[in-house]
Amino acid sequence: MILRLPLIALYLFSMMIASAQTLTDRERADLSGPVYSVTTYKKTNTENEGVIAETQILLESRDVYDRIGNRRERVLYGPNGSSIGKIIYLYDIDEKRLVGGRVSDENDRIIRIVEFGYGTEGRLSSQTNYEYDQDGLLIGRIVIVIDDYGEPMEIRYYNAEGTIVCRDSFPHRPLNMNETLLAKETEPDEGRPMLTREKPQYEYDPRGNWIQRTSKGFNTTKSGEKVRITRITYQTIHYYD
């Protein structure tokens, strides 16, 4: 069987590892202090001609960090609040460099294993995706070759027997590990983006991390009516101490 999957379903490359990791994952997420986990919820309100419609608060994701600040796990949730997948991040022996990850589906079955390769100077040189079916059998392997500037330049497809079946030049920006799973979600407020936005407003916990972000803006319906949109994102944060 020839392995030709849509790019959105196969490419887990994360741009943050293409350069030296001077910041921890926790710092890149703009988190302060010894954060253990962050659970994110979202809610959207719309107002059209004085009529306000509210959606329920939806569970979106949960991230877990180790004491160093590496993100170890990310669980993603669908509109019904159930898990749609989980990502486990794997690091080298010094716990400083991401070397791969495992992606599981909503039934906790591993559907993808990712390995990152590095050159002699520590530059990212390749990414290998091992794809599995629902029975845990290997479907094939996908190798993405990275140039010296950290840009993907070629993608190679292999079947389950290890025979290369085709190769392509990579046409556009890659997706990261989280976007691949998030593409399965269908949030009601994401169908039409806000055309105009106001500056977000934040509420913070005593440690300086935001726990509520309110974004307001307007959209225009097909009939030309303006709809006011308010999106509220909540973060429940737990700390090691």
C-alpha positions as CSV (number, residue, x, y, z in Angstrom):
1,M,0.0,0.0,0.0
2,I,1.4,3.4,-1.0
3,L,1.5,5.8,1.9
4,R,0.3,9.2,0.8
5,L,-1.4,10.9,3.7
6,P,-2.5,14.6,3.7
7,L,0.3,16.8,5.1
8,I,-2.0,18.1,7.9
9,A,-2.3,14.5,9.1
10,L,1.4,13.6,9.1
11,Y,3.7,16.5,9.8
12,L,4.5,17.1,13.5
13,F,7.5,19.3,13.1
14,S,7.8,22.0,15.8
15,M,9.7,25.1,14.7
16,M,10.9,25.8,18.3
17,I,13.4,23.0,18.1
18,A,15.0,24.2,14.9
19,S,17.1,26.6,16.9
20,A,18.9,26.3,20.3
21,Q,16.5,26.0,23.2
22,T,17.4,29.1,25.2
23,L,14.0,29.1,26.9
24,T,12.1,26.3,28.5
25,D,8.7,25.2,27.1
26,R,7.1,26.8,30.2
27,E,8.9,30.1,29.5
28,R,7.8,30.0,25.9
29,A,4.3,29.6,27.1
30,D,4.7,32.8,29.0
31,L,4.3,31.1,32.4
32,S,6.0,32.2,35.6
33,G,7.0,30.1,38.6
34,P,7.1,26.3,39.0
35,V,4.0,25.6,37.0
36,Y,3.0,21.9,37.0
37,S,-0.1,21.9,34.7
38,V,-2.3,24.3,32.8
39,T,-5.9,23.4,31.8
40,T,-7.5,25.6,29.2
41,Y,-11.2,26.3,28.7
42,K,-13.0,28.5,26.2
43,K,-16.3,30.2,25.9
44,T,-17.8,32.4,23.1
45,N,-20.6,34.9,23.3
46,T,-22.1,36.6,20.3
47,E,-24.4,39.6,20.1
48,N,-26.5,40.5,17.1
49,E,-29.1,43.2,17.1
50,G,-29.3,43.1,20.9
51,V,-29.7,39.3,21.0
52,I,-27.0,37.6,23.0
53,A,-26.1,34.0,22.4
54,E,-23.7,32.1,24.7
55,T,-21.9,28.8,24.2
56,Q,-21.0,26.6,27.1
57,I,-17.5,26.6,28.6
58,L,-15.5,24.0,26.6
59,L,-12.5,22.2,27.8
60,E,-9.7,22.6,25.3
61,S,-6.4,21.2,26.5
62,R,-4.2,20.3,29.4
63,D,-0.5,20.7,29.5
64,V,1.9,19.1,32.0
65,Y,5.4,20.4,32.7
66,D,8.3,18.9,34.6
67,R,10.2,20.8,37.3
68,I,12.8,21.9,34.7
69,G,10.1,23.5,32.5
70,N,9.9,20.9,29.7
71,R,6.4,20.1,28.5
72,R,5.9,16.4,29.1
73,E,2.3,15.9,28.0
74,R,-0.5,17.6,26.2
75,V,-4.1,16.3,26.1
76,L,-6.5,17.8,23.6
77,Y,-10.3,17.7,23.9
78,G,-13.2,17.9,21.5
79,P,-16.4,20.0,21.7
80,N,-18.1,17.3,23.8
81,G,-15.4,17.5,26.5
82,S,-13.8,14.1,25.8
83,S,-10.2,13.6,24.8
84,I,-9.4,13.5,21.1
85,G,-5.7,12.7,21.6
86,K,-2.6,12.9,23.7
87,I,1.0,13.9,22.9
88,I,3.9,12.7,25.0
89,Y,7.1,14.7,24.5
90,L,10.5,12.8,24.8
91,Y,13.8,14.5,25.7
92,D,17.5,13.5,25.6
93,I,19.4,12.2,28.7
94,D,20.2,15.8,29.7
95,E,16.5,16.7,29.6
96,K,17.3,19.7,27.4
97,R,16.6,18.7,23.8
98,L,13.4,17.3,22.3
99,V,14.2,14.0,20.6
100,G,10.7,12.9,19.7
101,G,7.2,12.2,20.8
102,R,4.2,9.8,20.8
103,V,0.8,10.7,19.6
104,S,-2.3,8.7,20.8
105,D,-5.9,8.9,19.6
106,E,-9.0,9.2,21.7
107,N,-8.8,5.5,22.6
108,D,-5.2,5.9,23.9
109,R,-3.9,3.9,20.9
110,I,-0.5,5.1,19.5
111,I,-1.1,6.3,16.0
112,R,2.3,8.1,15.5
113,I,5.8,8.0,16.8
114,V,8.1,10.9,15.9
115,E,11.9,10.9,16.1
116,F,14.1,14.0,15.5
117,G,17.6,13.8,14.2
118,Y,20.4,16.3,14.8
119,G,23.6,17.0,13.0
120,T,27.1,17.2,14.5
121,E,26.6,20.9,15.4
122,G,23.3,20.2,17.1
123,R,21.2,21.5,14.3
124,L,17.9,19.7,13.5
125,S,18.5,17.6,10.4
126,S,15.5,15.3,10.0
127,Q,12.2,14.2,11.4
128,T,10.9,10.7,11.0
129,N,7.2,9.8,11.5
130,Y,6.2,6.2,12.0
131,E,2.5,5.9,11.2
132,Y,0.3,3.1,12.7
133,D,-3.2,1.9,12.1
134,Q,-5.9,1.2,14.7
135,D,-4.6,-2.3,15.2
136,G,-1.1,-1.0,16.1
137,L,0.4,-2.2,12.8
138,L,3.0,0.0,11.0
139,I,1.5,1.6,7.9
140,G,4.7,3.3,6.8
141,R,7.4,5.8,7.5
142,I,7.7,9.4,6.5
143,V,11.1,11.2,6.6
144,I,11.4,15.0,6.4
145,V,14.8,16.2,5.5
146,I,15.8,19.6,7.1
147,D,18.4,21.9,5.6
148,D,21.1,23.8,7.5
149,Y,18.8,26.8,7.9
150,G,16.2,24.7,9.7
151,E,13.8,24.6,6.7
152,P,12.2,21.4,5.4
153,M,13.4,20.6,1.9
154,E,12.3,17.1,1.1
155,I,9.8,14.6,2.3
156,R,10.2,10.9,1.6
157,Y,7.4,8.2,1.9
158,Y,8.2,4.6,2.8
159,N,5.8,1.7,3.0
160,A,5.6,-0.7,5.9
161,E,8.3,-2.9,4.3
162,G,10.8,0.0,4.3
163,T,10.7,0.6,0.5
164,I,10.6,4.2,-0.6
165,V,7.5,4.8,-2.7
166,C,7.9,8.5,-3.6
167,R,9.6,11.7,-2.6
168,D,8.4,15.4,-2.8
169,S,9.9,18.8,-2.2
170,F,8.2,20.4,0.7
171,P,5.9,23.2,-0.4
172,H,5.0,25.2,2.6
173,R,5.3,25.9,6.4
174,P,5.0,22.8,8.5
175,L,2.5,22.2,11.2
176,N,3.5,21.5,14.8
177,M,2.6,18.5,16.9
178,N,-0.4,20.3,18.5
179,E,-1.8,21.6,15.3
180,T,-2.0,18.2,13.8
181,L,-4.4,17.0,16.5
182,L,-6.2,20.3,16.9
183,A,-7.2,20.0,13.3
184,K,-9.7,17.4,14.4
185,E,-11.5,19.9,16.6
186,T,-14.5,21.9,15.4
187,E,-15.1,24.8,17.7
188,P,-18.3,26.8,17.0
189,D,-16.5,30.1,17.4
190,E,-13.7,29.3,14.9
191,G,-15.9,29.1,11.8
192,R,-15.5,32.8,11.0
193,P,-12.6,34.7,12.5
194,M,-13.2,38.1,14.0
195,L,-12.5,40.8,11.4
196,T,-11.8,43.5,13.9
197,R,-10.3,43.0,17.4
198,E,-9.9,45.0,20.6
199,K,-7.0,44.7,22.9
200,P,-7.4,41.6,25.1
201,Q,-8.1,42.1,28.8
202,Y,-6.4,39.8,31.4
203,E,-7.0,38.7,34.9
204,Y,-4.0,37.3,36.8
205,D,-3.3,34.9,39.7
206,P,-1.0,35.9,42.6
207,R,2.0,34.5,40.7
208,G,1.5,36.7,37.7
209,N,0.1,34.2,35.3
210,W,-3.1,35.1,33.5
211,I,-6.1,33.0,34.4
212,Q,-8.7,34.7,32.2
213,R,-8.3,36.4,28.8
214,T,-11.2,38.3,27.2
215,S,-11.0,39.1,23.5
216,K,-13.7,41.2,21.9
217,G,-14.3,42.1,18.3
218,F,-16.7,42.2,15.4
219,N,-17.6,40.0,12.5
220,T,-19.9,40.6,9.5
221,T,-22.6,38.1,8.5
222,K,-23.3,37.3,4.9
223,S,-26.2,39.7,5.0
224,G,-23.9,42.5,6.1
225,E,-25.0,42.7,9.7
226,K,-22.3,43.3,12.4
227,V,-22.0,40.6,15.1
228,R,-20.1,41.4,18.3
229,I,-18.0,38.4,19.4
230,T,-16.6,38.0,22.9
231,R,-14.2,35.1,23.5
232,I,-13.2,34.2,27.0
233,T,-10.3,31.8,27.7
234,Y,-9.7,30.4,31.2
235,Q,-6.5,28.8,32.5
236,T,-6.6,26.7,35.6
237,I,-3.0,26.5,36.8
238,H,-1.4,24.2,39.3
239,Y,2.1,24.6,40.8
240,Y,4.7,22.3,42.2
241,D,4.8,24.3,45.5
